[in-house]
Amino acid sequence: MNDGSPEEIEAERKMQFLYALRSKGVTDKKVLEAMEAIDRGPFIRGLFAGRAYEDMPLPIACGQTISQPSVVGLMTQALEITPRDKVLEIGTGSGYQAAILSKLARRVYTIDRHRRLVNEARIVFEALDLNNITAITADGSHGLPEQAPFDRIIVTAAAEDPPSPLLAQLKEGGIMVLPVGQSDAVQHLIRVRKTAAGLEYDEMRAVRFVPLLEGLGKDT
């Protein structure tokens, strides 16, 4: 039991959190700093709020999940974001991933098919003064052509293959990170680099994400 001051308890929690990230392969200094700056707690409500600082996925509203922090860190690291980048995220969910991205990129556009999730994420973004995020309720499988091309694209739901509309919206020299595979089987996290010669694929690790669905959620 820790009987220290609230400040000491908070410092120990952050140290344990960062240690867990490093032990899972998140080693990029800027990504670690971004994840230290964004508290996961405000993005989790209800019964699971007390488990916000564990490295595990947790249920959120609309039948969705918030990814475990180490997976968020690995996906963010794989994007190789620079401060000038414009990033598109498909699958806002809780908003946690977008908040991390906002600390690294110039601009973040995040899309979700569930209006409730987008509205709740906007409230947290505003409370944290993250004013370089635009959250939109839309069918993410089509991307956001009016803002294309994007330097980086991240998809936090699994498709059978990288969606062609998203690949078309990725700038040459850009990177897309997404889980690929059947929703009821093991999926693989892949990184796609768009070069002048074509697309280069790297397989990273096995993961499990909710499926990427077309259309809007029933709450919309």
ABEGO torsion letter per residue (X at the ends): XBABBAAAAAAAAAAAAAAAAAAAGBABAAAAAAAAABBAAAABBEAAAAAAABBBBBBBBGGBBBBBAAAAAAAAAAAGBBAABBBBBBGAEAGAAAAAAAAABABBBBBBABAAAAAAAAAAAAAAGBAABBBBBBBAAAEBAAAOBBABBBBABBBABBBAAAAAABBBGBBBBBBBEBAABBBBBBBBBBBAAEBBBBBABBBBBBBBBBEBBAAX
